[in-house]
Amino acid sequence: MKKTGIILVLLMSVGFTTIDYYPIDGYEHTGIKRLKRLELIKSGEIKATSKLPKGAMKSWSEIQLNLASNAADSVGAFLLPDKNFQQEIGSVFKGLPKSYSLAVLDISNADSVRYAARNETAGYQPGSVGKLAVLNGLFTQLAKIYPDSWEKRTELLRNKSVKAGVWGLTDEHTIPIYNIEKNSLVKRQVIASDIFSLYEWADHMLSVSNNGAASIVWRETLLMAAFGEKYPDLSQEEADTYFKETPRKELTDLSNDVVNLPLRDLGITAEEWRLGSFFTKGANTYVGDKGGSIGTPIGLMKWLIQLEQGKIVDEESSLEMKRLMYMTDRRIRYAQSPALKDAAVYFKSGSLYKCDRSKGEACEKYMGNVTNFMNSVIIVEHPDNCKYMVVLMTNVLGKNSASDHMYLAGNIDKIIRK
């Protein structure tokens, strides 16, 4: 890092959590080893220092799509503001600048939804929220390899193990590694020799928001597109040769297409949501950046609606993506609101900040004085059938706006539950 001039500090979101989980009983289904540990904690066979929140106890079979019965409805039909709801939601932003943007959809009654928004078309650097686009791309390619078999898709996720290589480098955030035989848990950064299944890499990408894991999942999605039905048997040597011998521009174009074209197929425009660069420097050994990254509340809300409708690839893929978003341990930012402690949450957070210390101004983590993006994407399901979705995107300079996200979460929840 330079000691003089403008110092830029860029942090691509963030795990902030040590253990977040897929549904507790998901080990047999996915082979994600740390889920086995969670089962043992729940049963009392392993002592844990922290207790799982009530809303984190859903089983694999309990997670369902809330708008599957409305699959025939257009996305636009859900995005018609409800006048009274709009006024109530608007009141919680009184006195706040336009750098707070929101889209919220109450789906407690699927036949009578309520929508409200605030600056929903404003563009923000999405940070780790962009990992949802990688997840979308992964399931899109799985369906192309096995169009007629969901079982073969999940079998590939469970049984195909891949090595991190330089793509997983570097990310300061750790991943949890659980050894079932030794009943031991280690948390450390991804190293080049790490080998995990596709399911486990996807889980690391979402549960602890590991940037290395995100680049690896994106890499494998690219390989699926390049090799098609040959991908399941693709060796490490063949993959390495492909990346060494394929022109950088060709790799960059294909990597950009596999995460962005599926969003276009969902009716989400390039100005509403796009992903332009990998999450680690190691990935740039082979691929470049293209087009920049942007996210908007309206773009992310369109994605959430179609996820709940079962229209992202197909109903099975949508449901599995929702399961992978299920957070069951420490909740952060928006999801940390006490109002949500008993609710099930399906959550992704992302941030990116930039500092200029050339004038002697202090600038700390998540408190950028040039830009300070923080984004929350969440589905909330209360036990009393109150269900809603929120996309909150902010750019508040010089302040860690996690407290704002939590404050707004409590007030929005109060309005919807009223």
C-alpha positions in Angstrom: 0.0 0.0 0.0 1.4 3.4 -0.9 2.3 5.7 2.0 1.8 9.0 0.1 -0.9 10.4 -2.2 -4.3 8.9 -2.5 -4.6 5.6 -0.8 -7.5 3.5 -2.1 -8.8 0.8 0.1 -11.1 -1.5 -1.7 -12.8 -4.3 0.2 -15.1 -6.7 -1.7 -17.6 -7.7 0.9 -17.3 -9.7 3.6 -18.0 -12.6 5.5 -18.1 -10.9 8.9 -19.5 -14.2 10.1 -17.7 -17.3 11.2 -20.3 -19.9 10.6 -23.5 -19.4 8.6 -25.4 -22.4 7.3 -27.5 -24.2 4.8 -30.4 -25.9 6.5 -29.3 -27.9 9.5 -30.1 -31.4 8.1 -28.5 -30.7 4.7 -25.3 -32.8 5.1 -26.8 -36.0 3.6 -28.2 -34.0 0.7 -25.1 -31.9 -0.1 -22.1 -33.5 1.5 -21.2 -30.1 3.0 -19.2 -31.4 6.0 -19.7 -28.6 8.4 -23.5 -29.2 8.3 -22.8 -32.5 10.0 -21.2 -30.5 12.8 -24.3 -28.3 13.1 -26.5 -31.4 13.4 -24.3 -32.6 16.3 -24.6 -29.2 18.0 -28.3 -29.3 17.6 -28.5 -32.8 19.1 -26.3 -31.8 22.0 -23.4 -34.2 21.0 -21.1 -31.2 20.5 -21.0 -28.3 22.9 -21.3 -24.9 21.3 -20.4 -21.5 22.8 -23.3 -19.7 21.0 -26.9 -20.8 20.6 -28.5 -20.9 17.2 -31.3 -18.4 16.8 -34.8 -19.8 16.7 -35.2 -18.7 13.1 -32.2 -20.7 12.1 -33.7 -24.1 12.9 -35.6 -24.8 9.7 -35.0 -28.2 8.1 -34.2 -28.9 4.5 -37.8 -29.9 3.7 -39.3 -26.9 5.5 -37.9 -24.3 3.1 -40.3 -23.6 0.3 -40.9 -21.0 -2.4 -43.5 -18.4 -1.5 -44.6 -17.4 -4.9 -44.7 -20.7 -6.8 -48.4 -20.4 -7.1 -47.9 -17.0 -8.8 -45.4 -18.3 -11.3 -47.6 -17.2 -14.3 -47.6 -13.5 -13.1 -45.2 -11.1 -14.7 -42.5 -9.4 -12.5 -44.1 -6.1 -13.3 -47.3 -7.2 -11.7 -45.5 -7.3 -8.3 -43.8 -3.9 -8.8 -46.9 -1.6 -8.6 -46.5 0.7 -5.6 -49.2 0.5 -2.9 -50.0 4.1 -2.0 -50.5 3.6 1.7 -47.6 1.2 2.0 -45.4 3.6 0.1 -46.2 6.4 2.5 -45.5 4.3 5.6 -42.2 2.9 4.2 -41.2 6.4 3.1 -41.7 7.7 6.6 -38.8 5.7 8.0 -36.4 7.5 5.7 -37.4 11.0 6.8 -34.3 13.1 7.0 -32.1 10.6 5.3 -30.2 11.5 2.1 -31.0 10.0 -1.4 -27.9 7.7 -1.0 -30.3 5.3 0.8 -32.2 3.3 -1.8 -34.8 0.6 -1.2 -37.2 -1.9 -2.7 -39.6 -3.8 -0.4 -42.3 -6.4 -1.2 -44.7 -7.7 1.3 -45.7 -11.3 0.2 -47.5 -12.4 3.3 -50.6 -12.7 1.1 -49.4 -13.9 -2.3 -52.7 -12.8 -3.9 -52.5 -9.3 -2.5 -48.8 -8.2 -2.4 -47.7 -4.7 -1.4 -44.7 -3.0 -3.0 -42.9 0.2 -2.0 -39.6 1.7 -3.2 -37.2 4.6 -2.8 -34.7 5.6 -5.5 -34.9 2.0 -6.6 -33.2 2.6 -10.0 -30.1 4.2 -8.4 -26.9 2.3 -9.1 -24.4 1.1 -6.5 -21.3 -1.0 -6.5 -22.9 -4.4 -5.4 -19.8 -5.9 -3.6 -20.5 -9.4 -2.5 -24.2 -9.2 -3.4 -22.8 -9.9 -6.9 -22.1 -13.5 -5.7 -25.8 -14.2 -6.2 -25.2 -13.6 -10.0 -22.4 -16.2 -9.8 -24.9 -18.6 -8.1 -27.4 -17.9 -10.8 -24.8 -18.6 -13.5 -23.8 -21.9 -11.9 -27.3 -23.3 -11.8 -27.9 -22.1 -15.4 -24.9 -24.1 -16.6 -25.8 -27.2 -14.6 -29.2 -27.2 -16.3 -27.5 -27.1 -19.7 -25.3 -30.1 -18.9 -28.2 -32.1 -17.5 -31.4 -30.6 -18.9 -33.5 -33.6 -17.9 -32.1 -34.6 -14.6 -32.1 -32.6 -11.4 -30.6 -35.6 -9.6 -27.5 -35.6 -11.9 -27.1 -31.8 -11.3 -27.0 -32.2 -7.5 -24.8 -35.3 -7.9 -22.3 -33.3 -9.8 -22.4 -30.5 -7.1 -21.8 -33.1 -4.4 -19.2 -35.3 -6.1 -17.2 -33.0 -8.3 -14.2 -31.7 -6.3 -12.0 -29.0 -7.6 -8.7 -27.4 -6.5 -8.5 -23.7 -5.6 -5.3 -22.8 -7.4 -4.5 -19.1 -7.7 -8.2 -18.3 -8.3 -8.8 -18.6 -4.6 -6.1 -16.1 -3.7 -6.2 -13.7 -1.9 -9.0 -13.1 0.6 -8.5 -12.2 4.3 -11.7 -13.9 5.3 -11.6 -17.4 6.6 -13.6 -20.5 5.7 -14.6 -23.2 8.3 -13.1 -26.7 7.6 -14.7 -29.5 9.6 -13.1 -32.9 9.9 -15.9 -35.4 10.6 -13.5 -38.3 11.6 -11.6 -36.1 14.1 -14.5 -33.9 15.0 -12.2 -30.9 14.6 -13.0 -27.5 13.1 -10.3 -25.2 11.6 -11.0 -21.7 10.3 -8.4 -20.2 7.9 -8.0 -18.5 4.6 -8.3 -20.4 1.4 -4.9 -21.7 0.1 -4.1 -22.8 -3.4 -4.0 -26.5 -2.5 -7.5 -26.5 -1.0 -9.9 -29.0 -2.6 -13.7 -28.9 -2.0 -16.8 -30.1 -3.8 -18.7 -27.6 -5.9 -21.4 -27.6 -3.2 -18.8 -26.7 -0.5 -17.3 -24.0 -2.6 -20.7 -22.5 -3.3 -21.5 -22.7 0.4 -18.2 -20.9 1.3 -19.1 -18.3 -1.3 -22.4 -17.5 0.4 -22.3 -18.5 4.0 -19.0 -16.7 4.9 -18.9 -14.6 1.7 -15.4 -15.9 0.9 -14.1 -14.1 -2.2 -11.8 -16.9 -3.2 -14.7 -19.4 -3.2 -16.7 -17.0 -5.3 -13.9 -16.8 -7.9 -13.6 -20.6 -7.9 -17.4 -21.1 -8.4 -17.3 -18.5 -11.2 -14.3 -20.3 -12.8 -16.1 -23.7 -12.7 -19.2 -22.0 -14.2 -17.0 -20.8 -17.1 -15.6 -24.3 -17.6 -19.1 -25.7 -17.7 -19.9 -23.3 -20.5 -16.7 -24.1 -22.4 -16.8 -27.9 -22.1 -20.5 -28.6 -21.8 -21.3 -32.3 -21.3 -17.6 -33.1 -21.1 -17.3 -31.0 -17.9 -18.2 -33.7 -15.4 -15.1 -35.7 -16.4 -12.8 -32.7 -16.9 -9.5 -33.3 -15.2 -7.4 -30.7 -13.4 -4.8 -30.9 -16.1 -7.3 -30.3 -18.9 -8.7 -27.3 -17.1 -5.2 -25.9 -16.5 -4.3 -26.4 -20.1 -7.5 -24.6 -21.2 -6.7 -21.5 -19.2 -3.1 -21.4 -20.3 -3.9 -21.8 -24.0 -7.1 -19.9 -24.5 -6.7 -16.2 -25.3 -7.3 -13.8 -22.4 -10.0 -11.9 -24.3 -11.9 -15.1 -25.0 -11.8 -16.1 -21.4 -12.9 -12.6 -20.3 -15.8 -12.5 -22.7 -17.0 -16.0 -21.7 -16.7 -15.4 -18.0 -18.7 -12.2 -18.4 -21.4 -13.9 -20.4 -21.9 -16.8 -18.0 -22.9 -14.5 -15.1 -24.6 -11.7 -16.9 -26.6 -13.3 -19.8 -28.8 -15.3 -17.3 -29.7 -12.0 -15.7 -30.8 -10.6 -19.0 -32.9 -13.7 -19.6 -34.7 -12.8 -16.4 -35.5 -9.3 -17.8 -32.9 -7.6 -15.6 -31.1 -5.0 -17.6 -27.3 -4.3 -17.6 -28.0 -1.0 -15.9 -30.0 -2.8 -13.2 -27.5 -5.5 -12.3 -24.2 -6.6 -13.9 -21.0 -8.2 -12.7 -17.8 -7.1 -14.3 -14.9 -8.5 -12.3 -13.8 -11.5 -10.3 -13.6 -11.3 -6.6 -9.8 -12.1 -6.2 -6.6 -10.9 -7.7 -5.5 -14.4 -8.4 -8.3 -14.8 -11.0 -6.9 -11.9 -13.0 -3.9 -14.1 -13.9 -6.2 -15.5 -16.6 -9.2 -13.2 -17.0 -9.7 -9.4 -17.2 -12.4 -7.0 -16.0 -15.2 -6.0 -18.4 -18.1 -3.6 -18.2 -17.9 -2.8 -14.5 -20.2 -3.9 -11.7 -23.5 -2.3 -10.7 -26.5 -3.2 -8.7 -29.9 -1.5 -8.1 -32.7 -2.3 -5.7 -35.1 -2.8 -8.6 -32.7 -5.3 -10.3 -32.1 -7.3 -7.2 -35.9 -7.3 -6.4 -36.7 -8.6 -9.8 -34.3 -11.5 -9.1 -35.8 -12.2 -5.7 -39.3 -12.3 -7.1 -38.4 -14.8 -9.8 -36.5 -16.9 -7.2 -39.6 -17.1 -5.1 -41.7 -17.9 -8.3 -39.3 -20.8 -9.1 -38.5 -19.1 -12.4 -34.7 -18.9 -12.1 -33.7 -21.8 -14.3 -36.5 -24.0 -12.9 -38.4 -24.5 -9.6 -35.9 -27.0 -8.3 -32.9 -24.7 -9.0 -34.7 -21.7 -7.5 -35.4 -23.7 -4.3 -31.9 -24.9 -4.0 -30.5 -21.4 -4.4 -32.8 -20.2 -1.7 -31.6 -23.0 0.6 -28.0 -21.9 0.0 -29.0 -18.4 1.1 -30.4 -19.6 4.4 -28.4 -18.0 7.2 -28.5 -19.9 10.5 -25.9 -18.5 12.8 -24.5 -15.1 13.4 -26.5 -12.4 11.5 -25.0 -9.1 10.4 -26.2 -5.7 9.4 -29.9 -5.7 8.3 -30.3 -9.4 9.4 -29.0 -8.6 12.9 -32.1 -6.6 13.9 -33.6 -8.0 17.1 -37.0 -7.8 15.3 -35.9 -10.7 13.1 -34.5 -13.1 15.7 -37.3 -15.6 15.4 -37.6 -15.2 11.7 -36.0 -17.4 9.0 -33.8 -15.2 6.9 -32.3 -15.8 3.5 -29.6 -13.2 3.3 -26.7 -11.7 1.3 -24.7 -8.7 2.3 -22.1 -6.8 0.3 -19.8 -3.8 0.7 -17.0 -1.9 -0.9 -15.4 1.2 0.4 -12.7 3.6 -0.8 -10.5 5.9 1.2 -8.5 9.0 0.4 -6.1 9.7 3.2 -4.0 12.3 1.3 -5.5 15.2 3.4 -4.9 13.4 6.7 -8.5 12.3 7.2 -9.0 9.1 9.1 -10.7 6.3 7.2 -11.4 3.0 8.7 -13.0 -0.3 7.6 -16.5 0.3 6.1 -16.1 4.0 6.7 -14.9 5.1 3.3 -14.7 8.9 2.6 -14.7 8.6 -1.2 -17.3 5.8 -1.5 -18.8 3.6 1.2 -21.2 1.1 -0.3 -23.2 -1.3 1.9 -26.0 -3.5 0.6 -28.4 -5.9 2.1 -30.6 -8.4 0.2 -33.0 -10.4 2.4 -36.1 -12.6 2.4 -37.8 -12.6 5.9 -40.2 -15.3 7.0 -41.8 -14.9 10.4 -43.4 -17.9 12.1 -46.8 -16.2 11.9 -46.7 -16.2 8.1 -45.5 -12.6 7.7 -43.2 -12.8 4.7 -41.4 -10.1 2.8 -38.4 -9.2 0.7 -36.1 -6.2 1.0 -33.2 -4.8 -1.0 -31.5 -1.9 0.8 -28.5 -0.2 -0.8 -26.6 2.7 0.8 -23.5 4.9 0.2 -23.0 6.8 3.5 -19.6 8.4 3.6 -17.5 8.2 6.8 -19.8 6.0 8.7 -20.3 2.2 9.2 -23.9 2.1 8.1 -24.5 -1.4 9.5 -26.3 0.3 12.4 -28.5 2.2 9.9 -29.4 -1.1 8.1 -30.3 -2.7 11.5 -32.4 0.4 12.5 -34.3 0.4 9.2 -34.8 -3.3 9.4 -36.6 -3.0 12.7 -38.8 -0.1 11.5 -39.7 -1.8 8.2 -40.5 -5.0 10.0 -42.8 -3.1 12.4 -44.7 -1.4 9.5 -45.2 -4.7 7.7 -46.3 -6.7 10.7 -48.7 -4.0 11.7 
